[in-house]
Amino acid sequence: MRKPVLRSLDTVQSDEAQLYLKWTGGDELSAAIAIAVDRNKLDGTARAPDDMEIHHALFLLRRAQGMTAPSFDTMRFELKKRLAAAA
């Protein structure tokens, strides 16, 4: 499956959310990271997204699915846990 392409900086549509989730095997945090990377590319930024950008992408992803906003602290904990496991 090809990587999805985000159409807008402002929002994530329901179909886009589903494509990103499918592309990441249902992993919400990985989908949010991919969305954050794509949002930076759309904005002309080549750098990796920071925690705030990933959290905003997760918020957009969840909103597109009709879900509640995620906790910033919980998301940061998950990111740190994944980094530790990868090291």
Residue frames as a rotation matrix with the C-alpha (Angstrom) as fourth column:
MET 1
0.573 0.819 0.000 0.00
0.819 -0.573 0.000 0.00
0.000 0.000 -1.000 0.00
ARG 2
-0.226 -0.617 0.754 1.24
0.572 -0.711 -0.409 3.47
0.788 0.339 0.514 -0.89
LYS 3
-0.702 -0.092 -0.706 1.64
0.665 -0.439 -0.604 6.10
-0.255 -0.894 0.369 1.81
PRO 4
0.405 0.905 0.133 -1.39
0.910 -0.384 -0.158 8.40
-0.092 0.185 -0.978 2.02
VAL 5
-0.686 -0.547 0.479 -1.07
0.606 -0.794 -0.039 12.06
0.402 0.264 0.877 1.06
LEU 6
-0.215 0.560 -0.800 -2.56
0.747 -0.434 -0.504 14.78
-0.629 -0.706 -0.325 3.23
ARG 7
0.016 0.330 0.944 -4.58
0.924 -0.366 0.112 17.38
0.382 0.870 -0.311 1.33
SER 8
0.519 0.292 0.803 -4.67
0.060 -0.950 0.307 20.24
0.853 -0.111 -0.510 3.85
LEU 9
-0.676 -0.736 0.035 -2.74
0.108 -0.145 -0.984 21.78
0.729 -0.661 0.177 6.74
ASP 10
-0.504 0.520 0.689 -5.97
-0.752 -0.657 -0.055 22.77
0.424 -0.546 0.722 8.47
THR 11
0.257 0.712 0.654 -7.77
-0.882 0.449 -0.143 19.50
-0.395 -0.540 0.743 8.92
VAL 12
-0.929 -0.370 0.013 -7.73
-0.341 0.869 0.359 15.74
-0.144 0.329 -0.933 8.42
GLN 13
-0.068 0.939 -0.338 -10.75
-0.951 0.042 0.308 14.31
0.303 0.342 0.889 6.67
SER 14
0.439 0.362 0.823 -12.34
-0.680 0.732 0.041 11.03
-0.588 -0.577 0.567 7.75
ASP 15
0.997 -0.061 -0.054 -11.15
0.006 0.712 -0.702 9.20
0.082 0.700 0.710 4.62
GLU 16
0.267 -0.957 0.114 -7.60
-0.456 -0.229 -0.860 10.48
0.849 0.178 -0.497 5.16
ALA 17
0.006 -0.208 0.978 -7.67
-0.994 0.101 0.028 9.36
-0.105 -0.973 -0.207 8.79
GLN 18
0.774 0.365 0.518 -8.72
-0.339 0.929 -0.150 5.88
-0.536 -0.060 0.842 7.73
LEU 19
0.846 -0.506 -0.169 -5.98
-0.009 0.303 -0.953 5.70
0.534 0.808 0.251 5.08
TYR 20
-0.010 -0.882 0.472 -3.26
-0.748 -0.307 -0.588 6.77
0.664 -0.359 -0.656 7.54
LEU 21
0.160 0.127 0.979 -4.52
-0.882 0.465 0.084 4.26
-0.444 -0.876 0.186 10.11
LYS 22
0.966 0.198 0.164 -4.61
-0.097 0.871 -0.482 1.49
-0.238 0.450 0.861 7.51
TRP 23
0.597 -0.798 -0.079 -1.11
-0.229 -0.076 -0.970 2.42
0.769 0.597 -0.228 6.31
THR 24
-0.318 -0.733 0.601 0.22
-0.801 -0.131 -0.584 2.18
0.506 -0.667 -0.546 9.90
GLY 25
-0.584 0.099 -0.806 -1.58
0.171 0.985 -0.003 -1.05
0.794 -0.139 -0.592 10.70
GLY 26
0.429 0.885 -0.183 -4.08
0.457 -0.038 0.888 0.68
0.779 -0.465 -0.421 12.98
ASP 27
-0.158 -0.584 -0.796 -1.42
0.987 -0.120 -0.108 2.32
-0.032 -0.803 0.596 15.15
GLU 28
0.779 0.622 0.078 -2.83
0.621 -0.783 0.031 5.73
0.081 0.024 -0.996 16.05
LEU 29
0.582 -0.614 -0.534 0.42
0.030 -0.640 0.768 7.26
-0.813 -0.463 -0.354 17.25
SER 30
-0.468 -0.750 0.468 2.33
0.507 0.205 0.837 6.15
-0.723 0.629 0.284 14.13
ALA 31
0.078 0.592 0.802 -0.47
0.981 -0.188 0.043 7.56
0.176 0.783 -0.596 11.99
ALA 32
0.907 0.251 -0.338 -0.27
0.346 -0.901 0.261 10.87
-0.240 -0.354 -0.904 13.89
ILE 33
0.059 -0.963 -0.264 3.50
0.125 -0.255 0.959 11.01
-0.990 -0.090 0.106 13.37
ALA 34
-0.497 -0.195 0.846 3.02
0.817 0.225 0.532 10.40
-0.294 0.955 0.047 9.63
ILE 35
0.532 0.752 0.388 0.38
0.818 -0.575 -0.006 13.13
0.218 0.321 -0.922 9.49
ALA 36
0.746 -0.307 -0.591 2.67
0.154 -0.784 0.602 15.53
-0.648 -0.540 -0.538 11.38
VAL 37
-0.375 -0.903 0.209 5.51
0.389 0.051 0.920 14.82
-0.842 0.426 0.332 8.94
ASP 38
-0.305 0.327 0.894 3.18
0.948 0.016 0.318 15.41
0.090 0.945 -0.315 5.98
ARG 39
0.797 0.579 -0.171 1.82
0.599 -0.792 0.114 18.62
-0.069 -0.194 -0.979 7.53
ASN 40
0.277 -0.787 -0.552 5.39
0.088 -0.551 0.830 19.91
-0.957 -0.279 -0.083 7.86
LYS 41
-0.593 -0.484 0.643 6.07
0.642 0.198 0.741 19.02
-0.486 0.852 0.193 4.22
LEU 42
0.216 0.767 0.604 2.92
0.949 -0.310 0.056 20.88
0.230 0.561 -0.795 3.13
ASP 43
0.905 0.107 -0.413 4.11
0.282 -0.875 0.393 23.85
-0.319 -0.472 -0.822 5.15
GLY 44
0.741 -0.663 0.110 7.52
-0.132 -0.305 -0.943 23.72
0.659 0.684 -0.314 3.45
THR 45
0.370 -0.591 0.716 9.37
-0.922 -0.138 0.362 22.50
-0.115 -0.794 -0.596 6.54
ALA 46
0.219 -0.379 -0.899 11.89
-0.455 0.776 -0.438 19.69
0.863 0.505 -0.002 6.14
ARG 47
-0.686 -0.566 0.457 12.48
-0.642 0.174 -0.747 19.10
0.343 -0.806 -0.483 9.86
ALA 48
-0.624 0.437 -0.648 10.98
0.490 0.865 0.112 16.29
0.609 -0.248 -0.754 11.90
PRO 49
0.247 0.805 0.540 7.84
-0.095 -0.534 0.840 17.22
0.964 -0.259 -0.055 13.85
ASP 50
-0.806 -0.457 0.375 8.12
-0.380 -0.087 -0.921 18.03
0.453 -0.885 -0.104 17.55
ASP 51
-0.867 0.446 -0.223 5.86
0.485 0.651 -0.584 16.70
-0.116 -0.614 -0.781 20.32
MET 52
-0.412 0.740 -0.531 3.36
-0.165 -0.634 -0.755 19.55
-0.896 -0.224 0.384 19.94
GLU 53
-0.393 0.232 -0.890 3.03
-0.917 -0.167 0.362 18.96
-0.065 0.958 0.279 16.20
ILE 54
-0.861 0.076 -0.502 2.52
-0.028 0.980 0.196 15.23
0.507 0.183 -0.842 16.73
HIS 55
-0.737 0.623 -0.261 -0.09
0.426 0.130 -0.895 15.92
-0.524 -0.771 -0.362 19.43
HIS 56
-0.309 0.634 -0.709 -1.94
-0.611 -0.704 -0.363 18.30
-0.729 0.321 0.604 17.10
ALA 57
-0.568 0.063 -0.820 -1.87
-0.727 0.429 0.537 15.69
0.386 0.901 -0.198 14.34
LEU 58
-0.913 0.253 -0.320 -3.22
0.356 0.876 -0.326 13.11
0.198 -0.411 -0.890 16.81
PHE 59
-0.539 0.739 -0.404 -5.96
0.015 -0.471 -0.882 15.56
-0.842 -0.481 0.243 17.76
LEU 60
-0.298 0.403 -0.865 -6.88
-0.910 -0.394 0.130 16.03
-0.288 0.826 0.485 14.07
LEU 61
-0.792 -0.064 -0.608 -6.80
-0.323 0.888 0.327 12.27
0.519 0.455 -0.724 13.48
ARG 62
-0.843 0.474 -0.255 -9.08
0.506 0.536 -0.676 11.57
-0.184 -0.699 -0.692 16.43
ARG 63
-0.425 0.705 -0.568 -11.43
-0.323 -0.704 -0.632 14.45
-0.846 -0.086 0.527 15.59
ALA 64
-0.513 0.181 -0.839 -11.81
-0.849 0.033 0.527 13.08
0.123 0.983 0.137 12.04
GLN 65
-0.745 0.204 -0.635 -12.98
0.119 0.978 0.174 9.81
0.656 0.054 -0.753 13.60
GLY 66
0.247 0.894 0.373 -15.41
-0.256 -0.310 0.915 11.51
0.934 -0.322 0.153 15.99
MET 67
0.289 -0.241 -0.926 -13.26
0.804 0.586 0.099 10.67
0.519 -0.774 0.363 19.02
THR 68
0.968 0.062 -0.242 -12.20
0.211 -0.723 0.658 12.81
-0.134 -0.688 -0.713 21.98
ALA 69
0.589 -0.792 0.158 -8.97
-0.529 -0.526 -0.665 14.79
0.610 0.309 -0.730 22.08
PRO 70
0.457 -0.505 -0.733 -5.94
0.576 0.796 -0.189 12.91
0.678 -0.335 0.654 23.39
SER 71
0.930 -0.249 -0.269 -3.97
0.132 -0.458 0.879 13.88
-0.342 -0.853 -0.394 26.47
PHE 72
0.650 -0.757 -0.063 -0.67
-0.544 -0.407 -0.734 15.58
0.530 0.511 -0.677 25.67
ASP 73
0.008 -0.674 0.739 1.04
-0.974 0.161 0.158 13.92
-0.226 -0.721 -0.655 28.65
THR 74
0.472 0.229 0.851 -0.18
-0.162 0.972 -0.171 10.45
-0.867 -0.058 0.496 27.68
MET 75
0.993 -0.109 0.043 1.00
0.057 0.133 -0.989 10.95
0.102 0.985 0.139 24.11
ARG 76
0.377 -0.910 0.173 4.45
-0.808 -0.414 -0.420 12.14
0.454 0.019 -0.891 25.26
PHE 77
0.097 -0.285 0.954 4.73
-0.742 0.618 0.260 9.13
-0.664 -0.733 -0.151 27.57
GLU 78
0.774 0.253 0.581 3.96
0.144 0.823 -0.550 6.79
-0.617 0.509 0.600 24.65
LEU 79
0.860 -0.506 -0.067 6.53
-0.251 -0.304 -0.919 8.55
0.445 0.807 -0.388 22.43
LYS 80
0.103 -0.854 0.509 9.23
-0.988 -0.147 -0.047 8.22
0.115 -0.498 -0.859 25.13
LYS 81
0.299 0.087 0.950 8.32
-0.440 0.896 0.056 4.58
-0.847 -0.435 0.306 25.71
ARG 82
0.963 0.092 0.254 8.70
0.179 0.485 -0.856 3.83
-0.202 0.869 0.451 21.98
LEU 83
0.588 -0.807 0.043 12.03
-0.590 -0.465 -0.659 5.63
0.553 0.362 -0.751 21.81
ALA 84
0.025 -0.568 0.822 13.32
-0.940 0.267 0.213 3.63
-0.340 -0.778 -0.527 24.77
ALA 85
0.543 0.256 0.800 12.17
-0.103 0.965 -0.239 0.36
-0.833 0.048 0.551 23.22
ALA 86
0.986 -0.161 0.041 13.87
0.052 0.060 -0.997 1.23
0.158 0.985 0.068 19.93
ALA 87
0.444 -0.869 0.217 17.20
-0.846 -0.486 -0.218 1.99
0.295 -0.087 -0.952 21.63
